[in-house]
């Protein structure tokens, strides 16, 4: 495609959209963009690249001479710019389509997928490659502390991609990861999620089967050998498959695990590694990153050094502060399994501490009744569980909503102590009244939770 082509990005300020838009500008294309919220740091970054930004969505934001409109995943029919692209019969593409054609084709694309652990595993892998001098491109749905941003494209032969099974765009209901031209795929685990677009687990498993179906013969899939759903989707896969896990049947077996307060050590295939993170699920994430890095051609010393230097991911068991002996931890966990794993990991990291979990049901799945009992079971493993009000309830059918009052009651029925508190001030007040020195307070949300972290630290002071 000629470098004279003009692109307009609708929804440009998302991490991945912004990174791709900037990379297109660097390649000589003319790029404009718009978003509902244009604010730093992304707005400053994009304007610094010479990209003209418009705040809000309007038909006239798309320049008269625009030839391609890149439409973000959050854009739906009724959006003025989506409607204008259709009316003007412009070429419109999803972000994964643009990535495939301009950044992924011909490259060694390493795709990390699964319900849990994608962000951490992909971050570990990208950092191990960078630490070893391979300078990979990457697109990760979080903020790896070592990398400084969630998406960046380079001239390297490698790309590390967090492979999301969510749909691509309003006009393309295939999973995003089906566009990523994978040479190597990780399947960390598979559970039911994204209840807004999938009806059942079988539909999700079908999407993962389609992903494995496009891995070439020269590539490889690394599968969680301890997860029945992952093993099921890998059955009959046309690409080479290696299972990774604790079980005796796994092709790459994790062993000799030991936990210290600030790190986990393990062996993979008999080779020793260590990572400065705690918990069994982080050992699994690290083992997958090690396996893929080895497949990519790195030696044991390079992998070990990169893993040891990994600083973690923002909002993954991140200590936000400590006041009067009380620690406030930020974590992204919002699926029942992830919540249970987070609690278990925090128990390992802070043995003997009383553990509080402050949970905001915010995702499309956790605001629904589908995990009513499973959420109660997971939250009951903490010493105290506070459930917050659910945002944007009008988007969930009333007969399909999670019942937070019942959730708090069920936490108690499962042996925990649970409360449903509808505002942040009440949650902070309850913690302030009952928390004591030595307690650990974990804030679990996939959103901002009203800035509760700072409010807790100020209240406890």
VOPAGU-2260 file (C-alpha; in pm, 1 decimal, decimal comma):
REM VOPAGU-2260
SITE   aa  ch    i         X         Y         Z
SITE  UNK   A    0       0,0       0,0       0,0
SITE  UNK   A    1     129,4     344,1     -90,5
SITE  UNK   A    2     264,0     565,0     188,3
SITE  UNK   A    3      31,0     833,0      50,8
SITE  UNK   A    4    -272,1     652,5     195,8
SITE  UNK   A    5    -450,4     851,7     466,2
SITE  UNK   A    6    -576,2     666,0     775,1
SITE  UNK   A    7    -828,6     783,2    1031,2
SITE  UNK   A    8    -849,1     599,0    1365,6
SITE  UNK   A    9   -1186,5     605,4    1540,0
SITE  UNK   A   10   -1115,9     532,1    1906,4
SITE  UNK   A   11    -748,7     624,8    1876,8
SITE  UNK   A   12    -665,2     674,1    2244,8
SITE  UNK   A   13    -677,2     308,3    2346,6
SITE  UNK   A   14    -333,4     166,8    2426,5
SITE  UNK   A   15    -312,6     -57,4    2120,5
SITE  UNK   A   16    -491,2     182,3    1882,4
SITE  UNK   A   17    -259,3     466,0    1982,4
SITE  UNK   A   18      53,9     256,6    1945,6
SITE  UNK   A   19     -46,2     132,8    1599,2
SITE  UNK   A   20    -150,4     481,9    1487,4
SITE  UNK   A   21     188,8     620,2    1594,4
SITE  UNK   A   22     372,5     336,3    1423,1
SITE  UNK   A   23     177,0     404,2    1100,3
SITE  UNK   A   24     272,3     772,6    1119,3
SITE  UNK   A   25     636,7     675,0    1167,1
SITE  UNK   A   26     611,0     468,3     848,2
SITE  UNK   A   27     514,3     776,2     652,0
SITE  UNK   A   28     134,5     745,3     638,5
SITE  UNK   A   29     -90,5    1042,4     708,8
SITE  UNK   A   30    -284,0     967,2    1029,1
SITE  UNK   A   31    -569,2    1143,2    1207,9
SITE  UNK   A   32    -782,5    1019,2    1492,9
SITE  UNK   A   33   -1065,9    1080,7    1734,4
SITE  UNK   A   34   -1187,3     949,4    2068,0
SITE  UNK   A   35   -1455,4    1020,5    2325,8
SITE  UNK   A   36   -1185,3    1107,8    2579,2
SITE  UNK   A   37    -865,8    1274,1    2456,2
SITE  UNK   A   38    -636,6    1321,2    2754,5
SITE  UNK   A   39    -275,4    1265,8    2862,7
SITE  UNK   A   40     -58,0    1072,6    2846,0
SITE  UNK   A   41    -187,7     920,8    2520,2
SITE  UNK   A   42    -301,2    1252,4    2373,9
SITE  UNK   A   43      40,0    1409,7    2436,7
SITE  UNK   A   44     214,7    1106,1    2287,9
SITE  UNK   A   45       2,1    1108,9    1970,4
SITE  UNK   A   46      27,4    1484,0    1915,3
SITE  UNK   A   47     401,3    1451,8    1967,0
SITE  UNK   A   48     398,4    1213,0    1670,9
SITE  UNK   A   49     229,0    1478,8    1455,9
SITE  UNK   A   50    -116,7    1318,4    1463,5
SITE  UNK   A   51    -419,7    1550,8    1453,6
SITE  UNK   A   52    -672,1    1453,0    1723,7
SITE  UNK   A   53   -1041,4    1535,2    1760,7
SITE  UNK   A   54   -1232,6    1495,6    2084,6
SITE  UNK   A   55   -1573,7    1336,7    2048,9
SITE  UNK   A   56   -1713,6    1142,5    1753,3
SITE  UNK   A   57   -1846,8    1342,2    1456,6
SITE  UNK   A   58   -1883,7    1268,4    1087,4
SITE  UNK   A   59   -1667,6    1567,6     997,4
SITE  UNK   A   60   -1374,6    1427,7    1199,2
SITE  UNK   A   61   -1301,8    1191,6     909,4
SITE  UNK   A   62   -1106,3    1401,7     658,1
SITE  UNK   A   63   -1249,9    1432,1     309,4
SITE  UNK   A   64    -941,3    1263,8     164,0
SITE  UNK   A   65    -929,0     979,4     420,1
SITE  UNK   A   66    -908,0     641,4     247,9
SITE  UNK   A   67    -907,1     395,0     537,9
SITE  UNK   A   68   -1098,4     419,7     866,0
SITE  UNK   A   69    -964,5     199,7    1146,4
SITE  UNK   A   70   -1256,9     128,6    1378,6
SITE  UNK   A   71   -1185,5      36,7    1740,2
SITE  UNK   A   72   -1336,6    -259,3    1921,3
SITE  UNK   A   73   -1544,2     -34,3    2149,9
SITE  UNK   A   74   -1717,8     138,1    1854,7
SITE  UNK   A   75   -2066,6      16,1    1764,9
SITE  UNK   A   76   -2333,9      96,1    1506,1
SITE  UNK   A   77   -2479,7     437,2    1571,9
SITE  UNK   A   78   -2139,1     594,2    1626,0
SITE  UNK   A   79   -2134,4     895,4    1386,9
SITE  UNK   A   80   -1795,3     806,0    1241,5
SITE  UNK   A   81   -1882,8     440,3    1189,8
SITE  UNK   A   82   -2199,3     548,7    1013,0
SITE  UNK   A   83   -2006,6     799,4     800,0
SITE  UNK   A   84   -1754,0     534,0     695,1
SITE  UNK   A   85   -2040,7     310,6     583,4
SITE  UNK   A   86   -2228,8     592,1     409,1
SITE  UNK   A   87   -1916,3     709,8     222,9
SITE  UNK   A   88   -1827,4     350,8     129,2
SITE  UNK   A   89   -1477,0     396,8     265,6
SITE  UNK   A   90   -1248,3     103,8     331,4
SITE  UNK   A   91   -1293,2      30,6     702,0
SITE  UNK   A   92   -1078,6    -213,4     896,7
SITE  UNK   A   93   -1040,7    -339,5    1250,3
SITE  UNK   A   94    -722,3    -280,4    1445,6
SITE  UNK   A   95    -619,2    -649,1    1427,2
SITE  UNK   A   96    -655,5    -637,4    1046,6
SITE  UNK   A   97    -423,6    -335,7    1026,6
SITE  UNK   A   98    -174,7    -499,7    1262,5
SITE  UNK   A   99    -175,0    -815,8    1053,5
SITE  UNK   A  100    -102,9    -641,4     726,2
SITE  UNK   A  101     150,5    -382,7     844,0
SITE  UNK   A  102     325,6    -530,2    1148,3
SITE  UNK   A  103     273,1    -906,5    1175,4
SITE  UNK   A  104     301,3   -1053,3     828,4
SITE  UNK   A  105     636,4   -1226,2     779,6
SITE  UNK   A  106     730,0   -1197,3    1148,6
SITE  UNK   A  107     768,5   -1452,5    1428,0
SITE  UNK   A  108     451,1   -1380,3    1622,5
SITE  UNK   A  109     433,3   -1526,6    1973,5
SITE  UNK   A  110      72,8   -1520,0    2095,6
SITE  UNK   A  111     -19,1   -1568,4    2462,7
SITE  UNK   A  112    -382,1   -1668,8    2517,7
SITE  UNK   A  113    -606,8   -1804,4    2792,2
SITE  UNK   A  114    -865,2   -1683,6    3041,1
SITE  UNK   A  115    -606,8   -1593,2    3307,9
SITE  UNK   A  116    -243,3   -1488,0    3310,1
SITE  UNK   A  117    -217,6   -1351,8    2955,2
SITE  UNK   A  118     -90,4   -1008,3    3052,5
SITE  UNK   A  119     171,0   -1132,3    3298,6
SITE  UNK   A  120     296,8   -1413,7    3073,7
SITE  UNK   A  121     318,7   -1188,1    2766,3
SITE  UNK   A  122     495,6    -919,7    2971,2
SITE  UNK   A  123     751,0   -1170,2    3101,7
SITE  UNK   A  124     814,6   -1302,9    2751,5
SITE  UNK   A  125     851,7    -959,5    2590,5
SITE  UNK   A  126    1092,9    -850,9    2862,5
SITE  UNK   A  127    1302,0   -1169,9    2842,8
SITE  UNK   A  128    1341,4   -1111,1    2467,7
SITE  UNK   A  129    1426,4    -743,4    2512,5
SITE  UNK   A  130    1671,6    -814,8    2795,6
SITE  UNK   A  131    1846,3   -1060,8    2562,3
SITE  UNK   A  132    1880,3    -790,5    2294,3
SITE  UNK   A  133    1606,3    -912,4    2057,5
SITE  UNK   A  134    1403,1    -585,7    2076,1
SITE  UNK   A  135    1060,1    -743,6    2013,1
SITE  UNK   A  136     747,1    -560,9    1911,3
SITE  UNK   A  137     466,9    -619,4    2159,4
SITE  UNK   A  138     100,0    -555,5    2229,8
SITE  UNK   A  139      -4,9    -625,5    2587,6
SITE  UNK   A  140    -330,2    -538,5    2764,9
SITE  UNK   A  141    -157,0    -395,0    3070,8
SITE  UNK   A  142     145,7    -192,9    3173,3
SITE  UNK   A  143     463,4    -403,7    3211,8
SITE  UNK   A  144     688,2    -207,6    3446,8
SITE  UNK   A  145    1007,3    -295,1    3258,6
SITE  UNK   A  146     869,1    -197,0    2918,2
SITE  UNK   A  147     710,9     136,2    3007,4
SITE  UNK   A  148     411,3      97,9    2776,7
SITE  UNK   A  149     163,3    -166,3    2670,3
SITE  UNK   A  150     227,0    -161,1    2295,1
SITE  UNK   A  151     524,0     -85,9    2073,2
SITE  UNK   A  152     626,5    -206,9    1728,3
SITE  UNK   A  153     987,8    -245,4    1615,3
SITE  UNK   A  154    1183,1    -379,6    1321,3
SITE  UNK   A  155    1258,1    -701,0    1509,9
SITE  UNK   A  156    1167,2   -1042,7    1374,1
SITE  UNK   A  157     966,3   -1101,8    1695,8
SITE  UNK   A  158     625,8    -977,9    1810,9
SITE  UNK   A  159     476,9   -1074,8    2148,1
SITE  UNK   A  160      99,5   -1042,6    2149,0
SITE  UNK   A  161    -154,2   -1086,4    2425,8
SITE  UNK   A  162    -410,8   -1297,8    2244,0
SITE  UNK   A  163    -762,4   -1196,8    2343,5
SITE  UNK   A  164   -1056,0   -1422,8    2256,6
SITE  UNK   A  165   -1289,7   -1121,2    2261,7
SITE  UNK   A  166   -1449,5   -1025,5    1930,0
SITE  UNK   A  167   -1267,9    -802,7    1681,0
SITE  UNK   A  168   -1515,6    -527,7    1586,0
SITE  UNK   A  169   -1886,9    -469,5    1536,4
SITE  UNK   A  170   -1843,7    -596,0    1179,0
SITE  UNK   A  171   -1616,3    -890,9    1263,2
SITE  UNK   A  172   -1725,3   -1122,8    1543,4
SITE  UNK   A  173   -1421,4   -1350,7    1519,4
SITE  UNK   A  174   -1180,9   -1349,9    1813,2
SITE  UNK   A  175    -903,1   -1091,3    1785,7
SITE  UNK   A  176    -629,4   -1352,8    1814,9
SITE  UNK   A  177    -734,0   -1516,1    1487,8
SITE  UNK   A  178    -576,1   -1220,3    1304,0
SITE  UNK   A  179    -234,1   -1248,3    1466,5
SITE  UNK   A  180     -57,1   -1493,3    1231,0
SITE  UNK   A  181      84,1   -1696,0    1522,8
SITE  UNK   A  182     400,0   -1899,2    1489,7
SITE  UNK   A  183     377,7   -1995,5    1855,3
SITE  UNK   A  184      72,9   -1999,5    2084,3
SITE  UNK   A  185      42,9   -2030,2    2460,3
SITE  UNK   A  186    -286,9   -2155,0    2605,5
SITE  UNK   A  187    -262,0   -2077,4    2976,8
SITE  UNK   A  188    -607,8   -2205,8    3068,9
SITE  UNK   A  189    -964,9   -2192,0    2939,5
SITE  UNK   A  190   -1278,1   -2106,3    3137,0
SITE  UNK   A  191   -1613,5   -1948,2    3065,6
SITE  UNK   A  192   -1583,6   -1569,1    3041,7
SITE  UNK   A  193   -1711,8   -1278,3    2830,9
SITE  UNK   A  194   -2075,6   -1364,7    2895,9
SITE  UNK   A  195   -2177,5   -1069,1    2680,2
SITE  UNK   A  196   -2058,1   -1239,9    2360,0
SITE  UNK   A  197   -2031,0   -1612,8    2440,8
SITE  UNK   A  198   -2326,4   -1828,8    2540,8
SITE  UNK   A  199   -2129,1   -2115,8    2688,7
SITE  UNK   A  200   -1786,3   -2270,9    2735,8
SITE  UNK   A  201   -1814,1   -2475,0    2414,6
SITE  UNK   A  202   -1828,3   -2156,2    2206,1
SITE  UNK   A  203   -1510,1   -2031,3    2372,3
SITE  UNK   A  204   -1334,6   -2363,1    2317,1
SITE  UNK   A  205   -1427,2   -2351,0    1948,7
SITE  UNK   A  206   -1248,9   -2015,9    1918,6
SITE  UNK   A  207    -932,9   -2160,5    2076,2
SITE  UNK   A  208    -947,6   -2459,8    1839,9
SITE  UNK   A  209    -958,0   -2215,4    1549,2
SITE  UNK   A  210    -650,9   -2042,4    1689,9
SITE  UNK   A  211    -451,4   -2366,2    1708,9
SITE  UNK   A  212    -570,7   -2450,3    1358,8
SITE  UNK   A  213    -365,7   -2161,5    1211,2
SITE  UNK   A  214     -34,7   -2236,9    1387,4
SITE  UNK   A  215     205,7   -2360,8    1114,5
SITE  UNK   A  216     384,9   -2696,3    1111,6
SITE  UNK   A  217     711,2   -2519,3    1194,3
SITE  UNK   A  218     549,3   -2352,1    1494,7
SITE  UNK   A  219     437,2   -2484,4    1831,4
SITE  UNK   A  220     156,6   -2460,4    2085,0
SITE  UNK   A  221     238,1   -2470,2    2455,9
SITE  UNK   A  222     -67,0   -2596,0    2643,3
SITE  UNK   A  223    -148,4   -2609,1    3014,6
SITE  UNK   A  224    -120,1   -2983,0    3066,7
SITE  UNK   A  225    -306,9   -2963,8    3398,1
SITE  UNK   A  226    -618,3   -2799,2    3254,5
SITE  UNK   A  227    -876,0   -3036,2    3097,5
SITE  UNK   A  228   -1027,6   -2762,4    2879,7
SITE  UNK   A  229    -689,3   -2667,4    2733,1
SITE  UNK   A  230    -606,8   -3032,7    2666,4
SITE  UNK   A  231    -944,6   -3076,5    2500,1
SITE  UNK   A  232    -895,4   -2792,6    2250,3
SITE  UNK   A  233    -545,9   -2919,4    2167,6
SITE  UNK   A  234    -670,9   -3268,4    2081,2
SITE  UNK   A  235    -615,1   -3320,6    1710,2
SITE  UNK   A  236    -442,9   -2984,5    1660,0
SITE  UNK   A  237    -247,8   -2979,2    1328,8
SITE  UNK   A  238      55,8   -2806,9    1485,4
SITE  UNK   A  239     318,5   -2950,0    1723,0
SITE  UNK   A  240     191,8   -2938,2    2083,3
SITE  UNK   A  241     389,7   -2939,4    2409,7
SITE  UNK   A  242     210,1   -2963,9    2741,6
SITE  UNK   A  243     346,1   -2761,4    3035,6
SITE  UNK   A  244     248,4   -2817,9    3397,8
SITE  UNK   A  245     292,0   -3005,3    3723,3
SITE  UNK   A  246     142,4   -3336,0    3611,8
SITE  UNK   A  247     356,7   -3641,2    3541,2
SITE  UNK   A  248     218,7   -3658,7    3185,7
SITE  UNK   A  249     332,1   -3306,0    3091,9
SITE  UNK   A  250     600,6   -3278,8    2825,9
SITE  UNK   A  251     764,2   -2989,7    3014,2
SITE  UNK   A  252     720,7   -3049,4    3385,2
SITE  UNK   A  253     733,2   -2779,6    3652,5
SITE  UNK   A  254     905,1   -2898,8    3968,5
SITE  UNK   A  255    1104,9   -2809,7    4280,1
SITE  UNK   A  256     886,4   -2509,9    4364,9
SITE  UNK   A  257     980,3   -2295,7    4661,9
SITE  UNK   A  258     828,7   -1967,6    4778,8
SITE  UNK   A  259    1000,4   -1684,4    4959,5
SITE  UNK   A  260     823,0   -1364,6    5066,4
SITE  UNK   A  261     922,6   -1182,7    4746,9
SITE  UNK   A  262     998,7   -1453,6    4489,9
SITE  UNK   A  263     920,0   -1799,4    4357,7
SITE  UNK   A  264    1175,6   -2055,3    4239,6
SITE  UNK   A  265    1108,8   -2360,6    4021,9
SITE  UNK   A  266    1255,0   -2593,1    3764,7
SITE  UNK   A  267    1123,4   -2647,3    3414,2
SITE  UNK   A  268    1243,0   -2962,5    3245,9
SITE  UNK   A  269    1500,7   -2986,8    3523,7
SITE  UNK   A  270    1646,3   -2637,7    3465,4
SITE  UNK   A  271    1627,1   -2393,0    3759,3
SITE  UNK   A  272    1463,9   -2049,3    3730,0
SITE  UNK   A  273    1347,2   -1778,9    3968,3
SITE  UNK   A  274    1104,2   -1487,8    3939,1
SITE  UNK   A  275    1045,4   -1199,0    4178,7
SITE  UNK   A  276     673,7   -1273,2    4211,0
SITE  UNK   A  277     480,3   -1504,2    4440,9
SITE  UNK   A  278     214,1   -1766,6    4391,4
SITE  UNK   A  279     158,0   -2084,7    4195,8
SITE  UNK   A  280     -12,4   -1906,8    3906,3
SITE  UNK   A  281     290,6   -1680,8    3858,7
SITE  UNK   A  282     510,7   -1990,8    3846,6
SITE  UNK   A  283     284,2   -2123,3    3570,7
SITE  UNK   A  284     304,4   -1789,4    3387,5
SITE  UNK   A  285     683,1   -1786,4    3416,2
SITE  UNK   A  286     711,1   -2146,5    3298,0
SITE  UNK   A  287     514,9   -2063,3    2983,7
SITE  UNK   A  288     731,6   -1756,8    2916,8
SITE  UNK   A  289    1045,6   -1968,6    2960,1
SITE  UNK   A  290     911,9   -2235,3    2722,8
SITE  UNK   A  291     834,5   -1983,7    2446,6
SITE  UNK   A  292    1162,9   -1796,6    2491,5
SITE  UNK   A  293    1346,9   -2125,9    2447,6
SITE  UNK   A  294    1141,8   -2199,7    2135,2
SITE  UNK   A  295    1241,0   -1853,3    2005,3
SITE  UNK   A  296    1606,5   -1951,0    2033,3
SITE  UNK   A  297    1723,3   -1798,7    2361,4
SITE  UNK   A  298    1958,0   -2002,9    2579,0
SITE  UNK   A  299    1905,0   -2087,3    2946,3
SITE  UNK   A  300    2135,1   -1813,0    3073,8
SITE  UNK   A  301    1958,4   -1542,8    2869,5
SITE  UNK   A  302    1618,3   -1661,3    2986,9
SITE  UNK   A  303    1723,1   -1689,8    3350,3
SITE  UNK   A  304    1873,9   -1338,8    3351,6
SITE  UNK   A  305    1567,6   -1182,3    3189,1
SITE  UNK   A  306    1324,1   -1355,3    3421,6
SITE  UNK   A  307    1525,5   -1253,3    3727,1
SITE  UNK   A  308    1518,2    -889,2    3610,5
SITE  UNK   A  309    1139,7    -883,7    3553,1
SITE  UNK   A  310     970,3    -618,8    3769,2
SITE  UNK   A  311     609,3    -725,7    3724,7
SITE  UNK   A  312     298,6    -561,9    3580,3
SITE  UNK   A  313     108,6    -261,9    3712,1
SITE  UNK   A  314    -212,0    -361,6    3892,5
SITE  UNK   A  315     -99,3    -721,4    3942,8
SITE  UNK   A  316     -56,0    -754,5    4319,9
SITE  UNK   A  317      99,3    -409,1    4322,4
SITE  UNK   A  318     169,6    -258,4    4663,8
SITE  UNK   A  319      17,7      89,4    4652,0
SITE  UNK   A  320     123,6     190,3    5000,7
SITE  UNK   A  321     145,4     101,2    5369,0
SITE  UNK   A  322       1,1     302,1    5657,4
SITE  UNK   A  323      30,4     208,5    6025,6
SITE  UNK   A  324     136,3    -142,3    5932,9
SITE  UNK   A  325    -159,6    -195,3    5696,2
SITE  UNK   A  326     -73,8    -272,1    5333,1
SITE  UNK   A  327    -297,0    -170,6    5039,0
SITE  UNK   A  328    -257,0    -394,6    4732,1
SITE  UNK   A  329    -398,5    -327,3    4384,3
SITE  UNK   A  330    -494,4    -626,8    4170,7
SITE  UNK   A  331    -684,4    -674,3    3845,6
SITE  UNK   A  332    -854,3   -1006,1    3934,9
SITE  UNK   A  333   -1222,3   -1003,2    3836,9
SITE  UNK   A  334   -1305,0   -1365,8    3745,2
SITE  UNK   A  335   -1385,2   -1611,3    4029,3
SITE  UNK   A  336   -1084,7   -1829,5    3950,1
SITE  UNK   A  337    -851,5   -1528,4    3933,7
SITE  UNK   A  338    -988,3   -1400,7    4266,0
SITE  UNK   A  339    -924,0   -1737,8    4431,2
SITE  UNK   A  340    -570,9   -1750,4    4288,9
SITE  UNK   A  341    -501,1   -1393,5    4400,8
SITE  UNK   A  342    -610,9   -1474,1    4756,9
SITE  UNK   A  343    -395,4   -1787,0    4762,4
SITE  UNK   A  344     -94,0   -1596,3    4632,1
SITE  UNK   A  345    -137,7   -1317,0    4887,8
SITE  UNK   A  346    -157,4   -1580,3    5162,1
SITE  UNK   A  347     177,6   -1713,5    5042,0
SITE  UNK   A  348     328,4   -1365,3    5022,0
SITE  UNK   A  349     195,1   -1248,7    5360,8
SITE  UNK   A  350     162,4   -1558,7    5579,5
SITE  UNK   A  351     -31,7   -1498,1    5900,1
SITE  UNK   A  352    -180,4   -1164,8    5788,2
SITE  UNK   A  353    -553,7   -1099,2    5796,5
SITE  UNK   A  354    -661,8   -1053,3    5436,7
SITE  UNK   A  355    -930,2    -810,6    5322,8
SITE  UNK   A  356   -1069,3    -826,1    4967,7
SITE  UNK   A  357   -1253,8    -524,2    4830,5
SITE  UNK   A  358   -1427,4    -638,7    4511,8
SITE  UNK   A  359   -1591,4    -425,3    4244,2
SITE  UNK   A  360   -1809,7    -634,2    4005,9
SITE  UNK   A  361   -1736,1    -440,5    3689,6
SITE  UNK   A  362   -1673,9    -675,2    3396,4
SITE  UNK   A  363   -1951,9    -785,0    3162,2
SITE  UNK   A  364   -1935,5   -1130,7    3317,4
SITE  UNK   A  365   -1914,0   -1052,6    3689,5
SITE  UNK   A  366   -2210,1    -814,6    3672,8
SITE  UNK   A  367   -2418,0   -1109,0    3556,8
SITE  UNK   A  368   -2568,2   -1389,5    3765,0
SITE  UNK   A  369   -2366,6   -1658,6    3586,3
SITE  UNK   A  370   -2098,3   -1664,9    3861,0
SITE  UNK   A  371   -2322,6   -1583,0    4159,2
SITE  UNK   A  372   -2213,3   -1887,7    4360,8
SITE  UNK   A  373   -1855,2   -1909,4    4227,8
SITE  UNK   A  374   -1784,0   -1549,0    4329,8
SITE  UNK   A  375   -1910,1   -1621,7    4681,0
SITE  UNK   A  376   -1684,9   -1926,4    4708,7
SITE  UNK   A  377   -1377,9   -1733,3    4590,3
SITE  UNK   A  378   -1438,9   -1427,7    4808,2
SITE  UNK   A  379   -1504,9   -1640,6    5116,3
SITE  UNK   A  380   -1140,1   -1752,1    5113,6
SITE  UNK   A  381   -1043,4   -1403,6    5238,3
SITE  UNK   A  382   -1087,9   -1310,1    5603,7
SITE  UNK   A  383   -1309,3   -1014,6    5512,0
SITE  UNK   A  384   -1480,9    -947,7    5177,1
SITE  UNK   A  385   -1650,5    -619,4    5086,7
SITE  UNK   A  386   -1858,3    -607,0    4768,8
SITE  UNK   A  387   -1906,6    -268,2    4602,1
SITE  UNK   A  388   -2191,9    -138,0    4388,5
SITE  UNK   A  389   -2196,3    -240,3    4023,1
SITE  UNK   A  390   -2144,2      37,6    3764,2
SITE  UNK   A  391   -2354,7      79,2    3447,6
SITE  UNK   A  392   -2629,4    -158,2    3564,1
SITE  UNK   A  393   -2857,3     -33,0    3285,9
SITE  UNK   A  394   -2639,4    -230,2    3041,0
SITE  UNK   A  395   -2726,2    -564,4    3206,1
SITE  UNK   A  396   -3080,3    -710,8    3175,4
SITE  UNK   A  397   -3245,7    -703,8    3518,0
SITE  UNK   A  398   -3318,6   -1076,7    3521,0
SITE  UNK   A  399   -2954,4   -1152,2    3435,7
SITE  UNK   A  400   -2784,8    -935,8    3701,1
SITE  UNK   A  401   -2562,1   -1046,4    3985,4
SITE  UNK   A  402   -2739,2   -1006,3    4321,1
SITE  UNK   A  403   -2477,3    -833,6    4541,6
SITE  UNK   A  404   -2689,0    -858,2    4858,7
SITE  UNK   A  405   -2717,1   -1233,8    4815,7
SITE  UNK   A  406   -2346,1   -1248,2    4726,9
SITE  UNK   A  407   -2255,2   -1098,2    5064,5
SITE  UNK   A  408   -2488,6   -1344,0    5239,1
SITE  UNK   A  409   -2342,8   -1637,5    5046,0
SITE  UNK   A  410   -1987,6   -1536,4    5140,4
SITE  UNK   A  411   -2090,8   -1586,1    5502,8
SITE  UNK   A  412   -2262,8   -1914,5    5416,0
SITE  UNK   A  413   -1931,8   -2038,5    5271,8
SITE  UNK   A  414   -1753,1   -1952,7    5595,9
SITE  UNK   A  415   -1626,3   -1601,3    5523,3
SITE  UNK   A  416   -1732,3   -1256,1    5641,1
SITE  UNK   A  417   -1900,0   -1051,0    5369,6
SITE  UNK   A  418   -2067,0    -714,0    5334,7
SITE  UNK   A  419   -2233,4    -530,2    5047,3
SITE  UNK   A  420   -2161,8    -156,2    5072,7
SITE  UNK   A  421   -2290,7      70,9    4800,7
SITE  UNK   A  422   -2046,4     362,7    4821,6
SITE  UNK   A  423   -1672,0     400,4    4854,5
SITE  UNK   A  424   -1693,5     612,9    5169,4
SITE  UNK   A  425   -1879,4     333,0    5347,9
SITE  UNK   A  426   -1617,4      78,2    5237,4
SITE  UNK   A  427   -1331,3     298,9    5355,2
SITE  UNK   A  428   -1514,5     358,9    5682,2
SITE  UNK   A  429   -1563,9     -13,1    5746,9
SITE  UNK   A  430   -1195,6     -86,2    5677,1
SITE  UNK   A  431   -1083,0     207,8    5890,5
SITE  UNK   A  432   -1298,4      90,0    6182,9
SITE  UNK   A  433   -1180,4    -271,9    6183,4
SITE  UNK   A  434    -836,9    -302,1    6016,4
SITE  UNK   A  435    -535,8    -345,3    6243,4
SITE  UNK   A  436    -160,3    -337,1    6196,5
SITE  UNK   A  437     -44,8    -638,9    5995,5
SITE  UNK   A  438    -359,2    -655,4    5780,7
SITE  UNK   A  439    -340,3    -672,8    5401,6
SITE  UNK   A  440    -614,2    -502,7    5197,3
SITE  UNK   A  441    -647,1    -621,0    4837,0
SITE  UNK   A  442    -850,7    -405,2    4598,5
SITE  UNK   A  443    -980,8    -618,6    4311,1
SITE  UNK   A  444   -1125,9    -445,6    4005,2
SITE  UNK   A  445   -1069,1    -418,9    3632,0
SITE  UNK   A  446   -1143,0     -47,1    3655,1
SITE  UNK   A  447   -1044,3     250,6    3867,6
SITE  UNK   A  448   -1284,3     171,6    4157,4
SITE  UNK   A  449   -1333,1     544,3    4221,3
SITE  UNK   A  450    -974,5     599,2    4333,4
SITE  UNK   A  451   -1037,4     389,6    4642,4
SITE  UNK   A  452    -667,9     300,5    4685,7
SITE  UNK   A  453    -564,9     655,2    4775,2
SITE  UNK   A  454    -877,9     707,7    4983,1
SITE  UNK   A  455    -793,4     400,7    5186,9
SITE  UNK   A  456    -436,8     517,1    5246,4
SITE  UNK   A  457    -557,6     862,4    5351,3
SITE  UNK   A  458    -833,1     719,3    5571,7
SITE  UNK   A  459    -604,6     471,0    5745,3
SITE  UNK   A  460    -354,6     748,7    5816,8
